């Protein structure tokens, strides 16, 4: 980690169209699960003109690569949200 930013979040911050990211926790089946939320600056509706499948593919590749190769961290879910859709920490 650099400072207090998890390595996976640091890697995501370098991708174009990624505004920010954070972790959220949920209680499922008697255990805590971690969700990595990634905010993007485009419409996530696949029918929208500004939709970017390339960015979603880059997010997937980055997260899988970092989690498999660079850290022992586990993440149960990825959640991509468009900027301004919800409040974030």
N, CA, C and O atoms as a GROMACS GRO file, in nm:
protein
  356
    1UNK      N    1   0.083  -0.118   0.000
    1UNK     CA    2   0.000   0.000   0.000
    1UNK      C    3   0.087   0.124   0.000
    1UNK      O    4   0.194   0.127   0.060
    2UNK      N    5   0.039   0.224  -0.067
    2UNK     CA    6   0.106   0.353  -0.064
    2UNK      C    7   0.022   0.444   0.023
    2UNK      O    8  -0.094   0.471  -0.009
    3UNK      N    9   0.078   0.491   0.132
    3UNK     CA   10  -0.001   0.569   0.225
    3UNK      C   11  -0.108   0.480   0.285
    3UNK      O   12  -0.078   0.372   0.336
    4UNK      N   13  -0.233   0.524   0.277
    4UNK     CA   14  -0.340   0.442   0.331
    4UNK      C   15  -0.435   0.393   0.221
    4UNK      O   16  -0.548   0.355   0.249
    5UNK      N   17  -0.390   0.393   0.096
    5UNK     CA   18  -0.472   0.347  -0.016
    5UNK      C   19  -0.432   0.205  -0.053
    5UNK      O   20  -0.314   0.177  -0.077
    6UNK      N   21  -0.531   0.114  -0.055
    6UNK     CA   22  -0.504  -0.024  -0.093
    6UNK      C   23  -0.447  -0.027  -0.235
    6UNK      O   24  -0.483   0.055  -0.319
    7UNK      N   25  -0.359  -0.123  -0.259
    7UNK     CA   26  -0.290  -0.132  -0.388
    7UNK      C   27  -0.389  -0.146  -0.504
    7UNK      O   28  -0.364  -0.093  -0.612
    8UNK      N   29  -0.498  -0.215  -0.484
    8UNK     CA   30  -0.596  -0.230  -0.592
    8UNK      C   31  -0.663  -0.097  -0.623
    8UNK      O   32  -0.690  -0.067  -0.739
    9UNK      N   33  -0.690  -0.017  -0.522
    9UNK     CA   34  -0.749   0.115  -0.545
    9UNK      C   35  -0.649   0.208  -0.612
    9UNK      O   36  -0.686   0.290  -0.697
   10UNK      N   37  -0.523   0.197  -0.576
   10UNK     CA   38  -0.420   0.278  -0.639
   10UNK      C   39  -0.410   0.246  -0.788
   10UNK      O   40  -0.399   0.336  -0.871
   11UNK      N   41  -0.414   0.117  -0.822
   11UNK     CA   42  -0.407   0.076  -0.962
   11UNK      C   43  -0.530   0.126  -1.039
   11UNK      O   44  -0.517   0.171  -1.153
   12UNK      N   45  -0.646   0.118  -0.978
   12UNK     CA   46  -0.768   0.167  -1.045
   12UNK      C   47  -0.764   0.317  -1.069
   12UNK      O   48  -0.816   0.364  -1.170
   13UNK      N   49  -0.702   0.392  -0.978
   13UNK     CA   50  -0.698   0.538  -0.991
   13UNK      C   51  -0.620   0.582  -1.115
   13UNK      O   52  -0.633   0.697  -1.158
   14UNK      N   53  -0.540   0.494  -1.172
   14UNK     CA   54  -0.461   0.526  -1.291
   14UNK      C   55  -0.538   0.504  -1.420
   14UNK      O   56  -0.492   0.543  -1.527
   15UNK      N   57  -0.655   0.442  -1.411
   15UNK     CA   58  -0.733   0.415  -1.532
   15UNK      C   59  -0.814   0.538  -1.573
   15UNK      O   60  -0.868   0.609  -1.488
   16UNK      N   61  -0.821   0.564  -1.704
   16UNK     CA   62  -0.907   0.674  -1.748
   16UNK      C   63  -1.053   0.642  -1.717
   16UNK      O   64  -1.092   0.525  -1.718
   17UNK      N   65  -1.130   0.740  -1.691
   17UNK     CA   66  -1.274   0.730  -1.663
   17UNK      C   67  -1.307   0.678  -1.523
   17UNK      O   68  -1.425   0.669  -1.488
   18UNK      N   69  -1.208   0.643  -1.442
   18UNK     CA   70  -1.234   0.602  -1.304
   18UNK      C   71  -1.217   0.725  -1.216
   18UNK      O   72  -1.109   0.783  -1.208
   19UNK      N   73  -1.326   0.765  -1.149
   19UNK     CA   74  -1.322   0.884  -1.064
   19UNK      C   75  -1.261   0.855  -0.928
   19UNK      O   76  -1.174   0.927  -0.881
   20UNK      N   77  -1.308   0.748  -0.866
   20UNK     CA   78  -1.259   0.708  -0.734
   20UNK      C   79  -1.311   0.569  -0.703
   20UNK      O   80  -1.391   0.512  -0.777
   21UNK      N   81  -1.264   0.516  -0.590
   21UNK     CA   82  -1.308   0.383  -0.547
   21UNK      C   83  -1.306   0.377  -0.395
   21UNK      O   84  -1.237   0.456  -0.330
   22UNK      N   85  -1.381   0.282  -0.340
   22UNK     CA   86  -1.386   0.263  -0.196
   22UNK      C   87  -1.437   0.123  -0.168
   22UNK      O   88  -1.487   0.054  -0.256
   23UNK      N   89  -1.424   0.083  -0.042
   23UNK     CA   90  -1.474  -0.047   0.000
   23UNK      C   91  -1.602  -0.030   0.081
   23UNK      O   92  -1.618   0.067   0.156
   24UNK      N   93  -1.692  -0.124   0.066
   24UNK     CA   94  -1.811  -0.132   0.149
   24UNK      C   95  -1.819  -0.274   0.204
   24UNK      O   96  -1.775  -0.369   0.140
   25UNK      N   97  -1.876  -0.287   0.322
   25UNK     CA   98  -1.890  -0.417   0.387
   25UNK      C   99  -2.038  -0.453   0.398
   25UNK      O  100  -2.122  -0.367   0.425
   26UNK      N  101  -2.068  -0.581   0.377
   26UNK     CA  102  -2.204  -0.633   0.392
   26UNK      C  103  -2.199  -0.761   0.473
   26UNK      O  104  -2.101  -0.835   0.470
   27UNK      N  105  -2.306  -0.785   0.546
   27UNK     CA  106  -2.318  -0.908   0.625
   27UNK      C  107  -2.399  -1.007   0.543
   27UNK      O  108  -2.516  -0.983   0.514
   28UNK      N  109  -2.337  -1.120   0.506
   28UNK     CA  110  -2.401  -1.223   0.425
   28UNK      C  111  -2.369  -1.360   0.479
   28UNK      O  112  -2.253  -1.392   0.506
   29UNK      N  113  -2.471  -1.441   0.496
   29UNK     CA  114  -2.450  -1.580   0.538
   29UNK      C  115  -2.357  -1.592   0.658
   29UNK      O  116  -2.264  -1.673   0.658
   30UNK      N  117  -2.381  -1.510   0.758
   30UNK     CA  118  -2.308  -1.512   0.884
   30UNK      C  119  -2.160  -1.475   0.871
   30UNK      O  120  -2.077  -1.520   0.950
   31UNK      N  121  -2.128  -1.392   0.771
   31UNK     CA  122  -1.991  -1.344   0.757
   31UNK      C  123  -1.990  -1.209   0.687
   31UNK      O  124  -2.083  -1.173   0.614
   32UNK      N  125  -1.883  -1.134   0.710
   32UNK     CA  126  -1.865  -1.006   0.643
   32UNK      C  127  -1.805  -1.028   0.506
   32UNK      O  128  -1.711  -1.106   0.491
   33UNK      N  129  -1.858  -0.960   0.406
   33UNK     CA  130  -1.802  -0.966   0.271
   33UNK      C  131  -1.766  -0.824   0.226
   33UNK      O  132  -1.835  -0.728   0.259
   34UNK      N  133  -1.659  -0.814   0.150
   34UNK     CA  134  -1.607  -0.685   0.106
   34UNK      C  135  -1.645  -0.662  -0.041
   34UNK      O  136  -1.626  -0.749  -0.126
   35UNK      N  137  -1.699  -0.544  -0.067
   35UNK     CA  138  -1.732  -0.502  -0.203
   35UNK      C  139  -1.642  -0.384  -0.239
   35UNK      O  140  -1.631  -0.288  -0.163
   36UNK      N  141  -1.580  -0.392  -0.354
   36UNK     CA  142  -1.502  -0.282  -0.407
   36UNK      C  143  -1.593  -0.202  -0.500
   36UNK      O  144  -1.637  -0.253  -0.603
   37UNK      N  145  -1.620  -0.079  -0.462
   37UNK     CA  146  -1.707   0.008  -0.542
   37UNK      C  147  -1.617   0.098  -0.626
   37UNK      O  148  -1.524   0.161  -0.574
   38UNK      N  149  -1.647   0.104  -0.756
   38UNK     CA  150  -1.567   0.185  -0.848
   38UNK      C  151  -1.660   0.286  -0.915
   38UNK      O  152  -1.755   0.250  -0.983
   39UNK      N  153  -1.629   0.413  -0.894
   39UNK     CA  154  -1.707   0.520  -0.954
   39UNK      C  155  -1.643   0.560  -1.087
   39UNK      O  156  -1.523   0.584  -1.094
   40UNK      N  157  -1.726   0.566  -1.191
   40UNK     CA  158  -1.677   0.601  -1.325
   40UNK      C  159  -1.746   0.729  -1.372
   40UNK      O  160  -1.854   0.764  -1.325
   41UNK      N  161  -1.682   0.798  -1.466
   41UNK     CA  162  -1.738   0.925  -1.513
   41UNK      C  163  -1.815   0.912  -1.644
   41UNK      O  164  -1.817   1.004  -1.725
   42UNK      N  165  -1.878   0.796  -1.666
   42UNK     CA  166  -1.962   0.777  -1.783
   42UNK      C  167  -2.089   0.704  -1.742
   42UNK      O  168  -2.098   0.647  -1.634
   43UNK      N  169  -2.186   0.706  -1.830
   43UNK     CA  170  -2.313   0.639  -1.806
   43UNK      C  171  -2.291   0.488  -1.812
   43UNK      O  172  -2.232   0.439  -1.908
   44UNK      N  173  -2.338   0.416  -1.712
   44UNK     CA  174  -2.318   0.271  -1.710
   44UNK      C  175  -2.429   0.195  -1.781
   44UNK      O  176  -2.429   0.072  -1.782
   45UNK      N  177  -2.524   0.266  -1.840
   45UNK     CA  178  -2.627   0.204  -1.922
   45UNK      C  179  -2.563   0.163  -2.054
   45UNK      O  180  -2.513   0.249  -2.126
   46UNK      N  181  -2.562   0.032  -2.087
   46UNK     CA  182  -2.497  -0.012  -2.211
   46UNK      C  183  -2.555   0.050  -2.338
   46UNK      O  184  -2.489   0.050  -2.442
   47UNK      N  185  -2.677   0.102  -2.331
   47UNK     CA  186  -2.739   0.164  -2.449
   47UNK      C  187  -2.706   0.313  -2.462
   47UNK      O  188  -2.740   0.375  -2.562
   48UNK      N  189  -2.640   0.369  -2.363
   48UNK     CA  190  -2.607   0.512  -2.366
   48UNK      C  191  -2.488   0.536  -2.459
   48UNK      O  192  -2.398   0.453  -2.468
   49UNK      N  193  -2.488   0.650  -2.528
   49UNK     CA  194  -2.377   0.681  -2.619
   49UNK      C  195  -2.242   0.690  -2.549
   49UNK      O  196  -2.139   0.658  -2.609
   50UNK      N  197  -2.241   0.733  -2.423
   50UNK     CA  198  -2.113   0.751  -2.352
   50UNK      C  199  -2.066   0.624  -2.281
   50UNK      O  200  -1.961   0.626  -2.218
   51UNK      N  201  -2.140   0.516  -2.291
   51UNK     CA  202  -2.101   0.390  -2.225
   51UNK      C  203  -1.964   0.346  -2.274
   51UNK      O  204  -1.933   0.361  -2.393
   52UNK      N  205  -1.882   0.291  -2.185
   52UNK     CA  206  -1.746   0.250  -2.221
   52UNK      C  207  -1.718   0.106  -2.176
   52UNK      O  208  -1.675   0.082  -2.064
   53UNK      N  209  -1.743   0.012  -2.265
   53UNK     CA  210  -1.711  -0.128  -2.237
   53UNK      C  211  -1.561  -0.146  -2.218
   53UNK      O  212  -1.518  -0.230  -2.139
   54UNK      N  213  -1.482  -0.068  -2.292
   54UNK     CA  214  -1.336  -0.077  -2.278
   54UNK      C  215  -1.291  -0.046  -2.136
   54UNK      O  216  -1.202  -0.112  -2.083
   55UNK      N  217  -1.353   0.055  -2.075
   55UNK     CA  218  -1.319   0.088  -1.937
   55UNK      C  219  -1.360  -0.023  -1.842
   55UNK      O  220  -1.284  -0.058  -1.752
   56UNK      N  221  -1.478  -0.079  -1.860
   56UNK     CA  222  -1.521  -0.191  -1.774
   56UNK      C  223  -1.427  -0.309  -1.788
   56UNK      O  224  -1.394  -0.375  -1.689
   57UNK      N  225  -1.383  -0.337  -1.911
   57UNK     CA  226  -1.288  -0.446  -1.932
   57UNK      C  227  -1.154  -0.416  -1.864
   57UNK      O  228  -1.092  -0.506  -1.807
   58UNK      N  229  -1.110  -0.290  -1.870
   58UNK     CA  230  -0.984  -0.252  -1.805
   58UNK      C  231  -0.996  -0.262  -1.653
   58UNK      O  232  -0.902  -0.302  -1.586
   59UNK      N  233  -1.111  -0.225  -1.599
   59UNK     CA  234  -1.134  -0.238  -1.455
   59UNK      C  235  -1.125  -0.384  -1.414
   59UNK      O  236  -1.057  -0.418  -1.317
   60UNK      N  237  -1.194  -0.470  -1.487
   60UNK     CA  238  -1.191  -0.613  -1.456
   60UNK      C  239  -1.049  -0.669  -1.462
   60UNK      O  240  -1.005  -0.740  -1.371
   61UNK      N  241  -0.978  -0.638  -1.568
   61UNK     CA  242  -0.841  -0.688  -1.586
   61UNK      C  243  -0.750  -0.637  -1.474
   61UNK      O  244  -0.668  -0.712  -1.421
   62UNK      N  245  -0.763  -0.509  -1.439
   62UNK     CA  246  -0.679  -0.450  -1.334
   62UNK      C  247  -0.706  -0.515  -1.199
   62UNK      O  248  -0.612  -0.554  -1.129
   63UNK      N  249  -0.832  -0.526  -1.162
   63UNK     CA  250  -0.867  -0.583  -1.031
   63UNK      C  251  -0.821  -0.728  -1.022
   63UNK      O  252  -0.759  -0.767  -0.924
   64UNK      N  253  -0.850  -0.807  -1.123
   64UNK     CA  254  -0.810  -0.948  -1.121
   64UNK      C  255  -0.658  -0.960  -1.115
   64UNK      O  256  -0.604  -1.040  -1.039
   65UNK      N  257  -0.588  -0.879  -1.194
   65UNK     CA  258  -0.442  -0.884  -1.195
   65UNK      C  259  -0.382  -0.848  -1.061
   65UNK      O  260  -0.293  -0.919  -1.012
   66UNK      N  261  -0.428  -0.741  -1.001
   66UNK     CA  262  -0.374  -0.698  -0.871
   66UNK      C  263  -0.407  -0.799  -0.763
   66UNK      O  264  -0.320  -0.836  -0.684
   67UNK      N  265  -0.531  -0.844  -0.758
   67UNK     CA  266  -0.571  -0.939  -0.653
   67UNK      C  267  -0.500  -1.073  -0.667
   67UNK      O  268  -0.470  -1.138  -0.566
   68UNK      N  269  -0.472  -1.116  -0.789
   68UNK     CA  270  -0.404  -1.243  -0.809
   68UNK      C  271  -0.252  -1.234  -0.794
   68UNK      O  272  -0.188  -1.329  -0.749
   69UNK      N  273  -0.195  -1.120  -0.831
   69UNK     CA  274  -0.049  -1.111  -0.840
   69UNK      C  275   0.019  -1.024  -0.736
   69UNK      O  276   0.136  -1.045  -0.706
   70UNK      N  277  -0.052  -0.925  -0.680
   70UNK     CA  278   0.016  -0.824  -0.600
   70UNK      C  279  -0.026  -0.814  -0.454
   70UNK      O  280   0.034  -0.738  -0.378
   71UNK      N  281  -0.127  -0.888  -0.413
   71UNK     CA  282  -0.176  -0.874  -0.277
   71UNK      C  283  -0.247  -1.002  -0.232
   71UNK      O  284  -0.287  -1.085  -0.314
   72UNK      N  285  -0.263  -1.014  -0.103
   72UNK     CA  286  -0.339  -1.128  -0.049
   72UNK      C  287  -0.483  -1.086  -0.015
   72UNK      O  288  -0.560  -1.165   0.038
   73UNK      N  289  -0.517  -0.962  -0.046
   73UNK     CA  290  -0.651  -0.911  -0.019
   73UNK      C  291  -0.756  -0.991  -0.095
   73UNK      O  292  -0.732  -1.036  -0.207
   74UNK      N  293  -0.871  -1.007  -0.033
   74UNK     CA  294  -0.984  -1.069  -0.103
   74UNK      C  295  -1.097  -0.967  -0.114
   74UNK      O  296  -1.119  -0.886  -0.024
   75UNK      N  297  -1.166  -0.973  -0.225
   75UNK     CA  298  -1.283  -0.888  -0.250
   75UNK      C  299  -1.391  -0.981  -0.302
   75UNK      O  300  -1.368  -1.058  -0.396
   76UNK      N  301  -1.508  -0.973  -0.243
   76UNK     CA  302  -1.618  -1.062  -0.283
   76UNK      C  303  -1.693  -1.012  -0.405
   76UNK      O  304  -1.736  -1.091  -0.489
   77UNK      N  305  -1.709  -0.880  -0.416
   77UNK     CA  306  -1.787  -0.823  -0.525
   77UNK      C  307  -1.723  -0.696  -0.578
   77UNK      O  308  -1.653  -0.625  -0.506
   78UNK      N  309  -1.749  -0.668  -0.706
   78UNK     CA  310  -1.719  -0.539  -0.766
   78UNK      C  311  -1.852  -0.473  -0.796
   78UNK      O  312  -1.947  -0.538  -0.838
   79UNK      N  313  -1.857  -0.342  -0.773
   79UNK     CA  314  -1.979  -0.267  -0.802
   79UNK      C  315  -1.937  -0.138  -0.870
   79UNK      O  316  -1.868  -0.055  -0.811
   80UNK      N  317  -1.978  -0.121  -0.995
   80UNK     CA  318  -1.942  -0.002  -1.073
   80UNK      C  319  -2.063   0.091  -1.073
   80UNK      O  320  -2.174   0.050  -1.107
   81UNK      N  321  -2.039   0.217  -1.035
   81UNK     CA  322  -2.146   0.316  -1.030
   81UNK      C  323  -2.103   0.439  -1.110
   81UNK      O  324  -1.986   0.476  -1.110
   82UNK      N  325  -2.200   0.503  -1.176
   82UNK     CA  326  -2.167   0.628  -1.245
   82UNK      C  327  -2.151   0.742  -1.146
   82UNK      O  328  -2.218   0.744  -1.042
   83UNK      N  329  -2.065   0.833  -1.176
   83UNK     CA  330  -2.037   0.947  -1.089
   83UNK      C  331  -2.166   1.025  -1.062
   83UNK      O  332  -2.245   1.052  -1.153
   84UNK      N  333  -2.186   1.060  -0.937
   84UNK     CA  334  -2.301   1.138  -0.899
   84UNK      C  335  -2.426   1.057  -0.873
   84UNK      O  336  -2.529   1.114  -0.836
   85UNK      N  337  -2.421   0.928  -0.891
   85UNK     CA  338  -2.540   0.845  -0.872
   85UNK      C  339  -2.572   0.822  -0.725
   85UNK      O  340  -2.688   0.812  -0.687
   86UNK      N  341  -2.468   0.814  -0.642
   86UNK     CA  342  -2.488   0.789  -0.499
   86UNK      C  343  -2.381   0.861  -0.419
   86UNK      O  344  -2.274   0.893  -0.470
   87UNK      N  345  -2.410   0.884  -0.296
   87UNK     CA  346  -2.312   0.947  -0.208
   87UNK      C  347  -2.203   0.847  -0.174
   87UNK      O  348  -2.230   0.728  -0.159
   88UNK      N  349  -2.084   0.894  -0.162
   88UNK     CA  350  -1.969   0.810  -0.127
   88UNK      C  351  -1.899   0.872  -0.008
   88UNK      O  352  -1.918   0.990   0.023
   89UNK      N  353  -1.819   0.791   0.057
   89UNK     CA  354  -1.743   0.845   0.172
   89UNK      C  355  -1.643   0.949   0.129
   89UNK      O  356  -1.571   1.004   0.213
   0.00000   0.00000   0.00000
